[in-house]
Amino acid sequence: MSKYKIIDNLPRRDWESFLDKSGSGNLQQSFDYGEAAKMADPHTNVLRLSAMDGRRPAGLIQARYNRRFGFGDRVYVGGAYGYGPSVSMEDEKNISMELLRSLNLSAIKNRVSEASIYRLGADRLLEDLGYDLDEIANVYRVPLKETTERLWKNISHNKRKNIKKAQEQGAEVVHGRSYDDLVSFYNMLKITAKRVGFSPPHFSYFDSFIKVFEASDKVTIFFVIFDHQPVAGVFVVVHGDIAYALAAGSLEEIWHIRPNDLLHWKAMEWAAKKGLSWYHLGFVSEPPPAEDSPAGGLWRWKRGWNGQFEKAHIYRKVYMPKFKKFFINPYKKISDIAQKAARAQISQ
């Protein structure tokens, strides 16, 4: 019989207190991230399970899934911005096993067809539970040195030159989080999405972060201002010791002043002064993009910050194969067609 009792809906204070003990950020396992996810999409359900050793949590796992017509498509644990479960190192294997088994039972009970779990490194335990390694992706993070002077020296010479150029031409960086700030940022993000060819998250995704994280002073939108108007912006959320750049947009006609380098430099400088350890720049494919590939330009831009890789291992398990085949797969095809139509409308 297990010494751990699995409970759901641990209070926010206890949940965040446990994560704080790890000493590192884990945005997608944070209580507030789950609240923001539910607020952004009414179809999103959040499942929070805690392994209790007496009265204290020894581990926890937060999962989210979309539920329609009484079924869920896929339960996600973690992502580009965090891994799960988060457990005490004293009995890591047994705590993880209890949490993952409880997750499996809860997902099946809620008629969720499959699961994706993001882990830092290979995980034999997940493989023993029937999960398959589906994908490996690099997470790219910039270490924020002890002083801004050291951070400045760590980035490439070309970055420093571009930042100075932008400042010499009169560009400056401001930040805020008002509704008008969000509208301005989102308009630039839509322009960028049209230019690059991707579907941006819905406006409510960012609005929910502001509503949930604003009270704790953990969300900020940075803007480059040039000729009295915003020309580039990045949406930053903080959890633990990490500043996460969740999305960025810019106006192509103003690229000659190098606004994006100035934008992210000032966000990194701000994060370093707050005592944070990392600036998170999202996924980079494995292997990294080739120089002449469509993603090669973005990869060249990212690596100029001289950051570091983490390898995210993405594990997948199908709980209900027949349901996935006859319900989820047809629904996904319809959804993909709708998304393709939406992207075509954006590009017009």
C-alpha positions in Angstrom: 0.0 0.0 0.0 1.4 3.4 -0.9 2.4 5.9 1.8 1.1 8.7 -0.4 -2.5 9.9 -0.6 -3.5 11.5 -3.9 -5.8 14.4 -3.6 -7.1 17.0 -6.0 -7.5 20.7 -5.8 -4.7 21.5 -3.4 -5.0 25.2 -2.3 -3.1 27.7 -4.4 -0.8 28.7 -1.5 0.3 25.2 -0.8 0.7 24.4 -4.6 2.9 27.4 -5.3 4.9 26.9 -2.0 5.9 23.4 -3.2 6.9 24.7 -6.6 9.0 27.5 -5.0 11.1 24.9 -3.2 12.4 23.6 -6.5 14.3 26.9 -7.0 13.4 27.1 -10.7 10.5 28.4 -12.8 7.9 25.9 -14.0 5.2 28.1 -15.6 3.0 25.4 -17.1 2.8 23.6 -13.8 1.9 26.7 -11.9 -1.5 27.2 -10.3 -2.0 30.5 -12.1 -1.2 29.1 -15.5 -4.0 26.6 -15.0 -6.4 29.4 -14.0 -5.3 31.4 -17.1 -5.9 28.4 -19.4 -9.4 28.0 -18.1 -10.2 31.7 -18.4 -8.8 31.8 -22.0 -11.0 28.9 -23.3 -14.3 27.8 -21.7 -13.7 24.3 -23.1 -10.5 23.9 -21.1 -10.5 21.7 -18.0 -7.6 21.6 -15.5 -6.8 18.6 -13.4 -4.5 19.1 -10.4 -3.3 16.1 -8.4 -1.1 16.2 -5.3 0.7 13.3 -3.6 0.5 14.0 0.1 3.0 12.7 2.7 0.9 13.2 5.7 -0.1 16.9 5.6 2.6 18.1 3.3 2.7 17.7 -0.5 5.5 15.5 -1.8 4.7 16.0 -5.5 2.1 17.4 -7.9 1.0 17.3 -11.5 -1.2 19.7 -13.4 -2.9 18.6 -16.6 -5.2 20.4 -19.0 -7.5 19.2 -21.7 -10.3 20.5 -24.0 -13.6 18.9 -23.4 -16.5 18.9 -25.9 -19.6 16.8 -26.2 -18.7 14.9 -23.0 -15.2 13.9 -24.3 -11.7 15.2 -24.1 -9.2 15.1 -27.0 -5.8 15.2 -25.3 -4.5 15.8 -21.8 -1.3 17.9 -21.7 1.2 17.9 -18.9 3.7 20.7 -19.3 4.9 22.1 -22.6 7.5 24.5 -23.8 7.3 26.4 -20.5 7.4 23.6 -17.9 7.5 19.9 -17.1 5.5 17.6 -15.0 5.1 16.0 -12.6 7.1 18.0 -10.1 8.1 15.9 -7.2 10.3 15.7 -4.1 13.8 14.3 -4.9 13.7 12.1 -1.7 11.4 9.5 -3.3 11.1 10.7 -6.9 10.3 7.4 -8.6 7.5 6.3 -6.2 5.9 9.7 -6.0 6.0 10.1 -9.8 4.5 6.6 -10.3 1.6 7.4 -8.0 0.8 10.7 -9.7 1.0 9.3 -13.2 -1.2 6.3 -12.4 -3.7 8.7 -10.9 -3.5 10.9 -14.0 -4.2 7.9 -16.2 -7.2 6.9 -14.2 -8.6 10.4 -14.1 -8.1 10.9 -17.8 -9.9 7.7 -18.7 -12.7 8.5 -16.2 -13.2 11.8 -18.0 -13.1 10.1 -21.4 -9.9 11.7 -22.7 -8.5 9.9 -25.6 -4.7 10.4 -25.2 -2.0 12.2 -23.3 1.2 14.2 -24.0 3.7 14.7 -21.1 6.7 16.9 -21.4 9.8 15.8 -19.5 13.3 17.2 -19.1 15.3 14.2 -20.4 14.4 10.6 -21.1 12.0 9.0 -18.6 12.1 5.2 -18.1 9.1 5.4 -15.8 6.8 6.8 -18.4 8.0 4.1 -20.8 7.2 1.4 -18.2 3.7 2.9 -18.0 3.1 2.4 -21.7 4.1 5.9 -23.0 6.1 6.2 -26.2 8.7 8.9 -26.8 6.9 10.9 -29.5 9.3 13.8 -30.1 12.4 15.6 -28.8 12.6 19.4 -29.0 15.1 21.9 -27.8 14.1 24.6 -25.3 16.3 27.7 -25.7 17.0 29.8 -22.7 19.4 32.7 -22.2 21.3 32.7 -18.8 21.0 36.1 -17.1 24.4 36.8 -15.7 25.0 38.2 -12.2 25.3 41.8 -13.6 23.9 43.4 -16.7 27.5 44.2 -17.7 28.3 40.5 -17.9 25.0 39.8 -19.7 25.9 42.5 -22.3 29.3 41.0 -22.9 27.9 37.5 -23.3 25.7 38.3 -26.3 27.2 38.4 -29.8 29.0 41.5 -31.1 26.3 41.8 -33.8 23.6 42.0 -31.2 25.4 44.7 -29.3 25.9 46.7 -32.6 22.2 46.4 -33.5 21.1 47.5 -30.1 23.3 50.6 -30.2 22.1 51.3 -33.7 18.4 51.3 -32.6 19.1 53.5 -29.7 21.1 56.0 -31.8 18.2 56.3 -34.2 15.9 57.3 -31.3 14.1 54.0 -30.5 13.2 53.4 -26.9 11.6 50.7 -24.9 8.6 51.1 -22.6 6.4 48.6 -20.9 2.9 48.2 -19.5 0.0 45.8 -19.2 -3.2 47.8 -19.7 -6.0 46.7 -22.0 -4.8 49.3 -24.6 -1.3 47.9 -24.4 -2.5 44.4 -25.0 -4.6 45.6 -28.1 -1.5 47.3 -29.5 0.7 44.2 -28.9 -1.9 41.8 -30.4 -2.3 43.9 -33.5 1.5 43.6 -34.2 1.3 39.9 -33.4 -1.4 39.4 -36.0 0.7 41.3 -38.6 3.6 39.1 -37.8 1.4 35.9 -38.1 0.2 37.0 -41.5 3.8 37.7 -42.6 5.2 34.4 -41.3 2.2 32.2 -41.9 1.1 31.0 -38.5 -2.1 31.2 -36.5 -1.5 33.3 -33.4 -3.1 32.4 -30.0 -6.5 34.0 -29.5 -6.6 37.4 -27.9 -8.2 35.8 -24.8 -5.0 33.8 -24.2 -3.0 36.9 -23.5 -5.9 38.7 -21.8 -6.2 35.9 -19.3 -2.6 36.1 -18.4 -2.9 39.8 -17.6 -6.0 39.2 -15.5 -4.5 36.3 -13.5 -0.8 37.3 -13.2 -1.3 41.1 -12.9 -2.0 40.9 -9.2 1.3 39.3 -8.5 3.2 41.7 -10.8 4.3 38.8 -13.0 3.3 39.9 -16.5 4.6 42.7 -18.6 4.4 43.8 -22.3 7.5 45.5 -23.6 7.3 47.8 -26.6 9.8 49.5 -28.9 8.6 53.1 -29.6 9.9 54.8 -32.7 8.5 58.0 -34.2 6.0 58.1 -31.4 4.4 54.7 -32.2 5.0 51.1 -31.1 6.8 49.1 -33.7 7.7 45.9 -31.9 6.4 44.1 -28.7 7.0 41.0 -26.6 4.7 39.5 -24.0 6.6 38.3 -20.9 5.4 36.3 -17.9 7.5 35.4 -14.9 7.4 32.3 -12.8 10.0 31.4 -10.3 13.4 32.5 -11.6 12.5 32.5 -15.3 11.1 35.3 -17.6 9.1 33.6 -20.4 8.8 35.5 -23.7 5.5 33.9 -24.8 5.0 35.8 -28.0 6.5 38.7 -30.0 5.5 40.8 -33.0 6.9 43.6 -35.0 6.4 45.8 -38.1 8.5 44.7 -41.0 8.9 48.2 -42.5 10.8 49.3 -39.4 13.3 46.4 -39.3 16.1 48.6 -40.5 16.4 50.1 -37.0 16.8 46.6 -35.5 13.9 46.9 -33.0 13.7 43.3 -32.1 17.3 43.2 -30.7 16.7 46.3 -28.6 13.3 44.9 -27.5 14.5 41.6 -26.1 17.7 43.1 -24.7 15.7 45.5 -22.6 13.4 42.7 -21.5 16.5 40.6 -20.5 18.0 43.6 -18.7 14.8 44.1 -16.8 14.7 40.4 -15.8 18.3 40.4 -14.7 17.8 43.4 -12.5 14.8 41.6 -10.9 17.3 38.8 -9.9 15.9 36.2 -12.4 18.2 33.5 -13.8 16.8 32.8 -17.3 15.1 34.4 -20.3 13.1 31.8 -22.1 12.8 32.0 -25.9 10.7 28.9 -26.6 11.3 25.8 -28.7 14.0 25.2 -31.3 13.5 22.1 -33.3 15.7 19.0 -33.0 18.0 19.1 -34.9 18.2 22.9 -35.1 17.0 24.4 -38.4 19.4 24.4 -41.4 20.7 27.8 -42.5 18.7 27.8 -45.7 15.5 26.5 -44.2 12.4 28.7 -43.6 13.1 28.7 -39.9 16.9 29.3 -40.4 16.6 33.1 -40.0 14.8 32.9 -36.7 17.3 30.4 -35.4 20.2 32.6 -36.4 18.6 35.5 -34.5 18.0 33.4 -31.4 21.5 31.9 -31.2 23.0 35.4 -31.2 22.0 35.7 -27.6 24.4 32.8 -26.7 21.8 30.9 -24.8 21.6 27.2 -23.7 19.6 24.2 -24.8 17.4 21.9 -22.7 16.0 18.8 -24.4 12.3 18.4 -23.9 11.2 14.8 -24.3 7.6 14.5 -25.3 5.9 11.3 -24.3 2.5 10.2 -25.7 0.0 7.5 -24.8 -3.4 6.7 -26.4 -5.9 5.7 -23.7 -8.9 5.1 -26.0 -7.7 4.0 -29.5 -11.1 3.3 -30.9 -12.5 6.5 -29.7 -9.5 8.4 -31.2 -10.0 6.6 -34.5 -13.7 7.1 -35.0 -14.3 10.4 -33.2 -11.1 12.4 -32.5 -9.4 11.9 -35.8 -12.4 13.0 -37.9 -12.9 15.9 -35.6 -9.2 16.9 -36.0 -9.5 16.8 -39.8 -12.4 19.2 -39.7 -10.5 21.4 -37.2 -7.3 21.4 -39.4 -9.4 22.5 -42.4 -10.9 25.3 -40.3 -7.5 26.4 -39.1 -6.1 26.3 -42.7 -9.0 28.5 -43.8 -8.3 30.9 -40.9 -4.7 31.2 -41.9 -5.7 31.8 -45.5 -8.0 34.6 -44.3 -5.1 36.1 -42.2 -2.8 36.1 -45.3 -5.3 38.0 -47.4 
